Amino acid sequence: MTIEMLVGLNVTDPAVYQSYRQAIQPYLERYGGGFSYDFRIADVLKSRTAAPINRVFTIYFTDKAALDAFFADPEYQQVKQRYFEQSVADTTIIATYEY
């Protein structure tokens, strides 16, 4: 059963964030993951969080075990620290669902 997360970010450095997205591609493929949708957001009309959101995307994996393994992967963690933490101020998990 596929698992997918709908995520909102506050991207503060788009160029570094793009480098992050490129760098994680091999890890996504390793764990059967990918992106279904990706949007830059100009206006947020309603939100349950005070954190700003300017990017929304869906990320999927073949199952929850693959999702957990991806985010726990030590090599992925190094990429996250190098790029993601330098380019994203806030992360909001909007929803997680299986289908």
C-alpha positions as CSV (number, residue, x, y, z in Angstrom):
1,M,0.0,0.0,0.0
2,T,1.5,3.4,-1.1
3,I,2.0,6.0,1.6
4,E,2.0,9.7,0.7
5,M,2.6,12.9,2.6
6,L,1.3,16.4,1.8
7,V,4.0,18.8,3.1
8,G,4.2,22.6,3.3
9,L,7.5,24.4,3.6
10,N,8.8,27.8,4.2
11,V,11.7,27.8,1.7
12,T,14.1,30.7,2.5
13,D,16.8,29.9,-0.1
14,P,15.3,28.4,-3.3
15,A,18.7,27.7,-5.0
16,V,20.0,25.7,-2.0
17,Y,16.7,23.9,-1.7
18,Q,16.9,22.9,-5.4
19,S,20.3,21.5,-4.7
20,Y,18.7,19.4,-1.8
21,R,16.0,18.1,-4.1
22,Q,18.6,17.0,-6.7
23,A,20.8,15.5,-4.1
24,I,18.1,13.3,-2.5
25,Q,16.9,11.8,-5.8
26,P,19.1,8.7,-5.6
27,Y,17.9,8.1,-2.1
28,L,14.2,8.5,-3.1
29,E,14.7,6.0,-5.9
30,R,16.5,3.6,-3.5
31,Y,13.5,3.5,-1.2
32,G,10.8,3.5,-3.9
33,G,9.9,7.2,-3.4
34,G,9.2,10.3,-5.4
35,F,7.2,13.4,-5.7
36,S,3.7,13.5,-7.2
37,Y,3.0,17.2,-7.1
38,D,5.1,20.3,-6.3
39,F,3.9,23.9,-6.1
40,R,5.3,27.3,-5.2
41,I,2.6,29.2,-3.2
42,A,2.1,32.9,-3.3
43,D,-0.8,33.2,-0.8
44,V,-2.0,31.0,2.0
45,L,-5.6,31.8,2.7
46,K,-6.1,29.5,5.7
47,S,-3.7,27.5,7.8
48,R,-3.7,25.6,11.1
49,T,-0.1,26.7,11.8
50,A,1.5,30.1,12.2
51,A,4.5,28.9,10.2
52,P,4.7,30.5,6.8
53,I,4.2,28.2,3.8
54,N,5.5,29.0,0.3
55,R,6.0,25.5,-1.1
56,V,3.6,22.6,-1.1
57,F,4.4,19.1,-2.4
58,T,3.4,15.4,-2.1
59,I,6.1,12.8,-1.5
60,Y,5.3,9.1,-1.7
61,F,6.8,5.8,-0.9
62,T,5.9,2.2,-1.6
63,D,5.0,1.7,2.1
64,K,5.5,3.1,5.6
65,A,8.7,1.0,6.1
66,A,10.3,2.6,3.0
67,L,9.3,6.1,4.2
68,D,10.8,5.5,7.6
69,A,14.0,3.9,6.1
70,F,14.4,6.9,3.8
71,F,14.2,9.5,6.5
72,A,16.5,7.4,8.9
73,D,19.1,6.7,6.2
74,P,22.4,8.2,7.5
75,E,23.5,9.3,4.0
76,Y,20.2,11.1,3.5
77,Q,20.6,12.8,6.9
78,Q,23.9,14.2,5.8
79,V,22.3,15.7,2.6
80,K,19.5,17.0,4.7
81,Q,21.9,18.7,7.1
82,R,24.0,20.2,4.2
83,Y,21.1,21.6,2.1
84,F,17.6,21.3,3.7
85,E,18.5,22.8,7.1
86,Q,20.2,25.7,5.3
87,S,17.3,26.5,3.0
88,V,14.0,25.7,4.9
89,A,12.9,27.6,7.9
90,D,9.6,25.8,8.6
91,T,8.1,22.4,7.8
92,T,4.4,21.6,8.1
93,I,3.1,18.0,7.6
94,I,-0.4,18.8,6.3
95,A,-1.5,15.2,5.9
96,T,-0.3,11.6,5.6
97,Y,-2.4,9.0,3.9
98,E,-2.2,5.5,2.4
99,Y,-3.9,4.2,-0.8
